[in-house]
Structure formats: structure tokens, C-alpha cells
Amino acid sequence: MEARPDQDTLLWLQFKEGSRDAFAAIYQRHITPLIAYGLKLCPDSDLLKDQIQELFVELWQSRKNLSPTAAVRFYLFKALRYKLIRLEKSRYLRDHTARIAMDGNHFQDSVETSIIEDEASASQVDSLRQAIKALTLRQQEAIQLRYYQGFSNEQIANLMDLNYQSVNNLLHRALSRLKEIFKSPVFHLLLLWFSQ
């Protein structure tokens, strides 16, 4: 039995054929996670919104030449990441390690965070946020992509221009460091939740 395409895939095909409604639906479905992820790469929210707007304009203009995709959100994240890195290189880049400016305070509140905040005291949540801030910028990005955006390690490798094993190592080191810093039973529940 042939698998049915998901809604994003159908919307993408309709958008490529010129459907403004499908294009608007893609925008509405992905704008919030795009902004949340983009803030990790570009803390200037006005500049970020301009770049996302420009990205969607470029998508509309080149829609006929775009390939079909079964991973629309991944495609948009990758396109935005490249766009912001190119912008940063042309305007702000001072050294290679400063390419991704992430602030742990901007982590998108997700289902996981809501559950933890409901169960944990405010001090435990603050401790977790501080622990995340103590990670390297690459570790913060990997944690964001894996646990807040739901990308697979293979997708993260593609998005961050790393090999698969490097992503595994990056996430393992990040989680080990968080476990070391954040010594609380709530963190162990968090790790259990993430590993499901």
C-alpha cells in the first residue's frame, strides 16, 4: 500500500502550482517555529522578521523551480539558516565560532517546557535555563533542534553541516554536561521525556 502524502507535502505541491492559499497555509504552519529557531541565529527580531519575509518572497518567486519535498519544515529551517549565515558573514561575522548567537532565555516554550514548569518549582526551571546557557553555542543549537523542534539527528547533521556521529557526540556531551550542572530529580525526568 502506497503511503499518503502528509498535509505539508500536499500544500507544497499546490504552492508550486501557484496556489496562494497553499502558500499562506505553509507560512501560517511554520512561521512560529521559524521565528523561534531564527532567534537562536539572529537575536535582532526585526532583522530576523525581514529575513523570513524575504525568504518567503524568494520562495514564491522561484516556486516553479523548487523540488518537491516531504520535509517542508526542514527545508524552511535550512533555507533560513543559510540566509542568516550569509547575512551574518556579510555584516557581522568576526570569527567562525560567533556564527550562531543563541540566548537560552529565548528558548521556545514547548510542551516539554510546559510540563516541567508545571511540575517543577520556579528555581528548578531557572536552574535548567542557566545550565543550558552554560553549554557551547553549538550544543545549544543541537539541543534546540533535537528537543524543541523535533528534528532527527540525521536532519540536524544536514542542517548544521556536521556528520551524523558528530551530532551524536555533540548531543551526548550536551546532555552529560546538563546532567552534571543541573543536579535535580526533575532533570532526570526531563532526560527520560526527551529520550522517548
MIDOSE-1310 file (N, C-alpha, C; in nm, 2 decimals, decimal comma, always signed):
residues 196
mear	+0,08/-0,12/+0,00/+0,00/+0,00/+0,00/+0,09/+0,13/+0,00; +0,06/+0,22/-0,09/+0,14/+0,34/-0,10/+0,10/+0,44/+0,01; +0,21/+0,50/+0,07/+0,19/+0,59/+0,18/+0,12/+0,72/+0,12; +0,03/+0,78/+0,20/-0,03/+0,90/+0,15/+0,06/+1,02/+0,19
pdqd	+0,07/+1,12/+0,11/+0,15/+1,23/+0,14/+0,08/+1,31/+0,26; +0,17/+1,37/+0,34/+0,11/+1,45/+0,45/+0,06/+1,58/+0,40; +0,00/+1,66/+0,49/-0,06/+1,79/+0,46/+0,05/+1,89/+0,40; +0,16/+1,89/+0,47/+0,27/+1,98/+0,42/+0,31/+1,95/+0,28
tllw	+0,32/+1,82/+0,25/+0,36/+1,78/+0,11/+0,26/+1,82/+0,01; +0,13/+1,80/+0,04/+0,03/+1,84/-0,05/+0,02/+2,00/-0,07; +0,04/+2,07/+0,05/+0,04/+2,21/+0,04/+0,16/+2,26/-0,05; +0,27/+2,19/-0,03/+0,39/+2,23/-0,11/+0,37/+2,21/-0,26
lqfk	+0,31/+2,10/-0,30/+0,28/+2,08/-0,44/+0,18/+2,18/-0,49; +0,07/+2,21/-0,41/-0,02/+2,31/-0,46/+0,04/+2,45/-0,47; +0,13/+2,48/-0,37/+0,20/+2,61/-0,38/+0,29/+2,62/-0,50; +0,36/+2,51/-0,54/+0,44/+2,51/-0,66/+0,36/+2,53/-0,78
egsr	+0,23/+2,49/-0,78/+0,14/+2,51/-0,89/+0,08/+2,65/-0,89; +0,11/+2,73/-0,79/+0,07/+2,87/-0,79/-0,05/+2,90/-0,69; -0,08/+2,81/-0,60/-0,19/+2,83/-0,51/-0,14/+2,93/-0,40; -0,21/+3,05/-0,40/-0,18/+3,14/-0,29/-0,23/+3,10/-0,16
dafa	-0,34/+3,02/-0,16/-0,39/+2,97/-0,03/-0,30/+2,87/+0,03; -0,24/+2,78/-0,05/-0,14/+2,68/+0,00/-0,02/+2,75/+0,05; +0,02/+2,85/-0,02/+0,14/+2,93/+0,02/+0,12/+3,00/+0,16; +0,00/+3,06/+0,17/-0,04/+3,12/+0,30/-0,05/+3,01/+0,41
aiyq	-0,10/+2,90/+0,38/-0,11/+2,79/+0,48/+0,03/+2,74/+0,53; +0,12/+2,73/+0,43/+0,26/+2,69/+0,47/+0,32/+2,80/+0,56; +0,30/+2,92/+0,53/+0,35/+3,03/+0,61/+0,29/+3,02/+0,75; +0,16/+3,01/+0,76/+0,09/+3,00/+0,89/+0,14/+2,88/+0,97
rhit	+0,16/+2,77/+0,91/+0,20/+2,65/+0,98/+0,34/+2,66/+1,03; +0,43/+2,74/+0,97/+0,57/+2,73/+1,00/+0,63/+2,86/+1,06; +0,56/+2,97/+1,06/+0,61/+3,10/+1,10/+0,66/+3,10/+1,24; +0,58/+3,04/+1,33/+0,62/+3,05/+1,48/+0,75/+2,97/+1,50
plia	+0,76/+2,84/+1,46/+0,89/+2,77/+1,48/+1,00/+2,83/+1,41; +0,98/+2,89/+1,29/+1,09/+2,96/+1,22/+1,14/+3,08/+1,30; +1,05/+3,16/+1,36/+1,10/+3,27/+1,44/+1,17/+3,22/+1,56; +1,12/+3,12/+1,63/+1,18/+3,07/+1,75/+1,32/+3,02/+1,71
yglk	+1,34/+2,94/+1,61/+1,47/+2,90/+1,57/+1,56/+3,01/+1,52; +1,50/+3,10/+1,44/+1,58/+3,21/+1,39/+1,64/+3,30/+1,50; +1,57/+3,31/+1,61/+1,62/+3,40/+1,72/+1,75/+3,34/+1,78; +1,77/+3,21/+1,76/+1,90/+3,15/+1,81/+2,01/+3,19/+1,72
lcpd	+1,98/+3,22/+1,59/+2,08/+3,26/+1,50/+2,10/+3,41/+1,48; +1,99/+3,48/+1,51/+1,99/+3,63/+1,49/+1,91/+3,69/+1,60; +1,97/+3,74/+1,71/+1,89/+3,79/+1,82/+1,81/+3,92/+1,79; +1,84/+3,98/+1,67/+1,77/+4,10/+1,63/+1,64/+4,06/+1,56
sdll	+1,53/+4,07/+1,64/+1,40/+4,02/+1,59/+1,35/+4,09/+1,47; +1,37/+4,22/+1,46/+1,33/+4,30/+1,34/+1,40/+4,25/+1,22; +1,53/+4,24/+1,23/+1,61/+4,19/+1,12/+1,57/+4,05/+1,08; +1,55/+3,96/+1,18/+1,50/+3,82/+1,16/+1,37/+3,82/+1,08
kdqi	+1,27/+3,90/+1,12/+1,14/+3,90/+1,05/+1,16/+3,95/+0,91; +1,25/+4,05/+0,89/+1,27/+4,09/+0,75/+1,33/+3,98/+0,66; +1,42/+3,90/+0,72/+1,48/+3,79/+0,65/+1,38/+3,68/+0,62; +1,30/+3,65/+0,72/+1,19/+3,55/+0,69/+1,10/+3,60/+0,58
qelf	+1,06/+3,72/+0,59/+0,97/+3,78/+0,48/+1,04/+3,77/+0,35; +1,17/+3,80/+0,34/+1,24/+3,79/+0,22/+1,25/+3,65/+0,17; +1,27/+3,55/+0,26/+1,27/+3,41/+0,23/+1,14/+3,37/+0,16; +1,03/+3,41/+0,22/+0,90/+3,37/+0,16/+0,88/+3,44/+0,03
velw	+0,92/+3,56/+0,01/+0,91/+3,63/-0,12/+0,99/+3,55/-0,22; +1,12/+3,51/-0,19/+1,20/+3,44/-0,28/+1,14/+3,30/-0,31; +1,08/+3,24/-0,21/+1,01/+3,11/-0,24/+0,90/+3,12/-0,34; +0,82/+3,23/-0,32/+0,71/+3,25/-0,42/+0,76/+3,27/-0,56
qsrk	+0,86/+3,36/-0,57/+0,92/+3,39/-0,70/+0,98/+3,27/-0,77; +1,04/+3,18/-0,69/+1,11/+3,07/-0,75/+1,03/+2,94/-0,74; +0,90/+2,94/-0,71/+0,82/+2,82/-0,68/+0,82/+2,72/-0,79; +0,83/+2,76/-0,91/+0,82/+2,67/-1,03/+0,95/+2,58/-1,04
nlsp	+1,06/+2,64/-0,98/+1,19/+2,57/-0,99/+1,22/+2,49/-0,87; +1,14/+2,50/-0,77/+1,17/+2,42/-0,64/+1,14/+2,28/-0,66; +1,21/+2,19/-0,59/+1,19/+2,05/-0,59/+1,08/+2,01/-0,50; +1,01/+1,90/-0,53/+0,91/+1,85/-0,43/+0,99/+1,81/-0,30
taav	+0,92/+1,82/-0,19/+0,98/+1,78/-0,06/+0,88/+1,72/+0,03; +0,92/+1,62/+0,11/+0,83/+1,56/+0,21/+0,87/+1,62/+0,34; +0,96/+1,71/+0,35/+1,01/+1,77/+0,48/+1,01/+1,92/+0,46; +0,89/+1,98/+0,46/+0,88/+2,13/+0,43/+0,94/+2,21/+0,55
rfyl	+0,91/+2,17/+0,67/+0,97/+2,25/+0,78/+1,12/+2,24/+0,78; +1,18/+2,12/+0,76/+1,32/+2,11/+0,75/+1,38/+2,20/+0,64; +1,31/+2,19/+0,52/+1,35/+2,28/+0,41/+1,36/+2,42/+0,45; +1,25/+2,47/+0,51/+1,24/+2,61/+0,55/+1,35/+2,65/+0,66
fkal	+1,37/+2,56/+0,75/+1,48/+2,58/+0,86/+1,61/+2,60/+0,79; +1,64/+2,50/+0,70/+1,77/+2,50/+0,63/+1,79/+2,63/+0,55; +1,69/+2,67/+0,47/+1,69/+2,79/+0,39/+1,71/+2,91/+0,48; +1,64/+2,92/+0,59/+1,66/+3,03/+0,68/+1,80/+3,04/+0,74
rykl	+1,85/+2,92/+0,78/+1,98/+2,91/+0,84/+2,09/+2,97/+0,74; +2,08/+2,92/+0,62/+2,18/+2,96/+0,52/+2,16/+3,11/+0,49; +2,04/+3,16/+0,49/+2,02/+3,30/+0,46/+2,08/+3,39/+0,58; +2,06/+3,35/+0,70/+2,11/+3,42/+0,81/+2,26/+3,41/+0,82
irle	+2,32/+3,30/+0,79/+2,46/+3,28/+0,79/+2,53/+3,37/+0,69; +2,47/+3,37/+0,57/+2,52/+3,46/+0,46/+2,51/+3,61/+0,50; +2,40/+3,64/+0,56/+2,38/+3,78/+0,61/+2,49/+3,81/+0,72; +2,50/+3,72/+0,81/+2,60/+3,75/+0,92/+2,74/+3,76/+0,87
ksry	+2,77/+3,67/+0,77/+2,91/+3,68/+0,72/+2,93/+3,81/+0,65; +2,83/+3,86/+0,58/+2,85/+3,99/+0,51/+2,85/+4,11/+0,60; +2,78/+4,10/+0,72/+2,76/+4,22/+0,80/+2,83/+4,21/+0,94; +2,83/+4,09/+1,00/+2,87/+4,09/+1,14/+2,98/+3,99/+1,17
lrdh	+3,01/+3,90/+1,09/+3,10/+3,78/+1,13/+3,24/+3,83/+1,16; +3,28/+3,80/+1,28/+3,42/+3,84/+1,33/+3,50/+3,71/+1,33; +3,44/+3,60/+1,38/+3,52/+3,48/+1,38/+3,42/+3,36/+1,36; +3,47/+3,25/+1,33/+3,39/+3,13/+1,30/+3,30/+3,09/+1,41
tari	+3,35/+3,10/+1,53/+3,27/+3,05/+1,65/+3,15/+3,14/+1,68; +3,15/+3,26/+1,63/+3,05/+3,36/+1,67/+2,93/+3,35/+1,56; +2,93/+3,25/+1,48/+2,83/+3,24/+1,37/+2,69/+3,23/+1,43; +2,68/+3,17/+1,54/+2,54/+3,14/+1,59/+2,53/+3,20/+1,73
amdg	+2,45/+3,31/+1,74/+2,44/+3,38/+1,87/+2,31/+3,33/+1,93; +2,32/+3,24/+2,03/+2,20/+3,19/+2,09/+2,19/+3,24/+2,23; +2,07/+3,27/+2,28/+2,05/+3,31/+2,41/+1,95/+3,21/+2,48; +1,99/+3,14/+2,58/+1,90/+3,05/+2,64/+1,76/+3,10/+2,69
nhfq	+1,76/+3,24/+2,71/+1,63/+3,30/+2,75/+1,53/+3,29/+2,64; +1,57/+3,27/+2,52/+1,48/+3,28/+2,41/+1,43/+3,14/+2,37; +1,47/+3,04/+2,44/+1,42/+2,90/+2,41/+1,27/+2,90/+2,40; +1,21/+2,85/+2,29/+1,07/+2,84/+2,27/+1,01/+2,76/+2,38
dsve	+0,90/+2,81/+2,44/+0,83/+2,73/+2,54/+0,76/+2,62/+2,46; +0,78/+2,50/+2,49/+0,72/+2,39/+2,42/+0,64/+2,30/+2,52; +0,59/+2,20/+2,47/+0,51/+2,11/+2,55/+0,60/+2,06/+2,67; +0,72/+2,02/+2,63/+0,81/+1,97/+2,74/+0,84/+2,07/+2,84
tsii	+0,86/+2,19/+2,80/+0,89/+2,30/+2,90/+0,77/+2,33/+2,98; +0,65/+2,33/+2,92/+0,53/+2,35/+3,00/+0,51/+2,24/+3,11; +0,53/+2,12/+3,07/+0,52/+2,01/+3,16/+0,61/+2,02/+3,28; +0,74/+2,05/+3,25/+0,84/+2,07/+3,35/+0,80/+2,19/+3,44
edea	+0,76/+2,30/+3,38/+0,73/+2,42/+3,46/+0,61/+2,39/+3,55; +0,51/+2,31/+3,50/+0,40/+2,27/+3,59/+0,44/+2,19/+3,71; +0,54/+2,10/+3,68/+0,58/+2,01/+3,79/+0,69/+2,06/+3,88; +0,78/+2,15/+3,82/+0,89/+2,19/+3,90/+0,87/+2,33/+3,96
sasq	+0,95/+2,36/+4,05/+0,95/+2,49/+4,11/+1,01/+2,59/+4,02; +0,99/+2,72/+4,04/+1,05/+2,82/+3,95/+1,20/+2,82/+3,96; +1,25/+2,78/+4,08/+1,40/+2,78/+4,09/+1,46/+2,67/+4,01; +1,39/+2,55/+4,00/+1,44/+2,44/+3,92/+1,44/+2,48/+3,77
vdsl	+1,34/+2,54/+3,72/+1,33/+2,59/+3,58/+1,44/+2,68/+3,55; +1,46/+2,78/+3,65/+1,57/+2,88/+3,63/+1,70/+2,81/+3,62; +1,72/+2,71/+3,71/+1,85/+2,63/+3,71/+1,87/+2,56/+3,58; +1,77/+2,51/+3,52/+1,78/+2,44/+3,39/+1,82/+2,54/+3,28
rqai	+1,75/+2,65/+3,28/+1,79/+2,76/+3,18/+1,93/+2,80/+3,20; +1,97/+2,82/+3,32/+2,11/+2,86/+3,34/+2,21/+2,75/+3,29; +2,17/+2,63/+3,32/+2,25/+2,51/+3,27/+2,26/+2,51/+3,12; +2,16/+2,54/+3,05/+2,16/+2,54/+2,91/+2,25/+2,65/+2,86
kalt	+2,24/+2,77/+2,93/+2,33/+2,88/+2,89/+2,48/+2,85/+2,90; +2,51/+2,75/+2,99/+2,65/+2,71/+3,01/+2,70/+2,63/+2,90; +2,62/+2,57/+2,81/+2,66/+2,49/+2,70/+2,73/+2,57/+2,60; +2,81/+2,51/+2,51/+2,86/+2,58/+2,40/+2,75/+2,62/+2,30
lrqq	+2,77/+2,72/+2,22/+2,67/+2,76/+2,12/+2,62/+2,65/+2,03; +2,72/+2,56/+1,99/+2,68/+2,45/+1,90/+2,59/+2,35/+1,98; +2,62/+2,33/+2,11/+2,54/+2,24/+2,19/+2,40/+2,30/+2,21; +2,39/+2,43/+2,23/+2,26/+2,49/+2,25/+2,18/+2,47/+2,12
eaiq	+2,24/+2,49/+2,00/+2,17/+2,48/+1,88/+2,12/+2,33/+1,86; +2,21/+2,24/+1,89/+2,17/+2,10/+1,87/+2,06/+2,06/+1,97; +2,06/+2,11/+2,09/+1,95/+2,08/+2,19/+1,82/+2,14/+2,14; +1,83/+2,27/+2,09/+1,71/+2,33/+2,03/+1,65/+2,26/+1,92
lryy	+1,74/+2,21/+1,82/+1,68/+2,14/+1,71/+1,63/+2,01/+1,74; +1,70/+1,94/+1,83/+1,65/+1,80/+1,86/+1,53/+1,80/+1,95; +1,53/+1,87/+2,06/+1,43/+1,86/+2,16/+1,32/+1,96/+2,16; +1,34/+2,07/+2,10/+1,24/+2,17/+2,09/+1,18/+2,18/+1,95
qgfs	+1,25/+2,14/+1,85/+1,20/+2,14/+1,71/+1,17/+2,00/+1,66; +1,22/+1,90/+1,73/+1,19/+1,76/+1,69/+1,26/+1,70/+1,57; +1,37/+1,76/+1,53/+1,44/+1,71/+1,41/+1,52/+1,58/+1,46; +1,54/+1,49/+1,36/+1,62/+1,37/+1,39/+1,77/+1,41/+1,39
neqi	+1,86/+1,32/+1,44/+2,00/+1,35/+1,44/+2,05/+1,37/+1,30; +2,00/+1,29/+1,21/+2,04/+1,29/+1,07/+2,00/+1,43/+1,01; +1,89/+1,48/+1,04/+1,84/+1,61/+0,99/+1,93/+1,72/+1,05; +1,96/+1,71/+1,18/+2,05/+1,81/+1,24/+2,18/+1,81/+1,18
anlm	+2,24/+1,69/+1,15/+2,37/+1,68/+1,08/+2,37/+1,76/+0,95; +2,26/+1,74/+0,87/+2,25/+1,81/+0,75/+2,23/+1,96/+0,77; +2,15/+2,00/+0,86/+2,13/+2,14/+0,89/+2,25/+2,21/+0,94; +2,33/+2,15/+1,03/+2,44/+2,21/+1,09/+2,57/+2,18/+1,02
dlny	+2,56/+2,12/+0,90/+2,68/+2,08/+0,82/+2,78/+2,00/+0,90; +2,73/+1,90/+0,97/+2,81/+1,81/+1,05/+2,79/+1,67/+1,00; +2,88/+1,57/+1,04/+2,84/+1,43/+1,01/+2,76/+1,38/+1,12; +2,69/+1,27/+1,10/+2,59/+1,21/+1,19/+2,66/+1,18/+1,33
qsvn	+2,78/+1,12/+1,33/+2,84/+1,09/+1,45/+2,88/+1,21/+1,53; +2,91/+1,32/+1,46/+2,94/+1,45/+1,53/+2,82/+1,50/+1,61; +2,70/+1,49/+1,54/+2,58/+1,53/+1,61/+2,55/+1,44/+1,73; +2,57/+1,31/+1,72/+2,55/+1,22/+1,83/+2,64/+1,26/+1,95
nllh	+2,77/+1,29/+1,91/+2,87/+1,33/+2,02/+2,83/+1,46/+2,08; +2,79/+1,55/+2,00/+2,75/+1,69/+2,04/+2,64/+1,68/+2,14; +2,53/+1,60/+2,11/+2,42/+1,59/+2,19/+2,45/+1,51/+2,32; +2,53/+1,41/+2,31/+2,57/+1,33/+2,43/+2,65/+1,42/+2,52
rals	+2,75/+1,50/+2,47/+2,82/+1,59/+2,56/+2,73/+1,69/+2,62; +2,64/+1,74/+2,54/+2,55/+1,85/+2,60/+2,46/+1,79/+2,71; +2,41/+1,67/+2,69/+2,32/+1,61/+2,79/+2,40/+1,57/+2,91; +2,52/+1,52/+2,89/+2,61/+1,49/+3,00/+2,65/+1,61/+3,09
rlke	+2,67/+1,72/+3,01/+2,71/+1,85/+3,08/+2,59/+1,90/+3,16; +2,47/+1,89/+3,10/+2,35/+1,94/+3,17/+2,32/+1,85/+3,29; +2,34/+1,72/+3,28/+2,32/+1,63/+3,39/+2,42/+1,67/+3,51; +2,54/+1,70/+3,47/+2,64/+1,74/+3,57/+2,61/+1,87/+3,64
ifks	+2,57/+1,97/+3,56/+2,54/+2,10/+3,61/+2,41/+2,10/+3,69; +2,30/+2,04/+3,63/+2,17/+2,05/+3,68/+2,14/+1,93/+3,76; +2,18/+1,93/+3,89/+2,16/+1,81/+3,97/+2,03/+1,81/+4,04; +1,93/+1,76/+3,98/+1,79/+1,77/+4,03/+1,71/+1,65/+3,97
pvfh	+1,62/+1,59/+4,05/+1,54/+1,48/+4,00/+1,46/+1,52/+3,88; +1,42/+1,65/+3,87/+1,35/+1,70/+3,76/+1,42/+1,68/+3,63; +1,56/+1,70/+3,63/+1,64/+1,69/+3,51/+1,63/+1,55/+3,46; +1,64/+1,45/+3,55/+1,63/+1,31/+3,51/+1,50/+1,28/+3,44
llll	+1,39/+1,34/+3,49/+1,26/+1,32/+3,42/+1,26/+1,39/+3,29; +1,33/+1,50/+3,28/+1,35/+1,57/+3,15/+1,42/+1,48/+3,05; +1,53/+1,42/+3,09/+1,61/+1,34/+3,00/+1,52/+1,22/+2,96; +1,44/+1,16/+3,05/+1,36/+1,05/+3,02/+1,25/+1,09/+2,91
wfsq	+1,20/+1,21/+2,93/+1,10/+1,26/+2,84/+1,16/+1,28/+2,70; +1,28/+1,34/+2,70/+1,35/+1,37/+2,57/+1,38/+1,24/+2,50; +1,41/+1,13/+2,57/+1,46/+1,01/+2,50/+1,34/+0,93/+2,45; +1,22/+0,97/+2,47/+1,11/+0,89/+2,42/+1,08/+0,92/+2,27
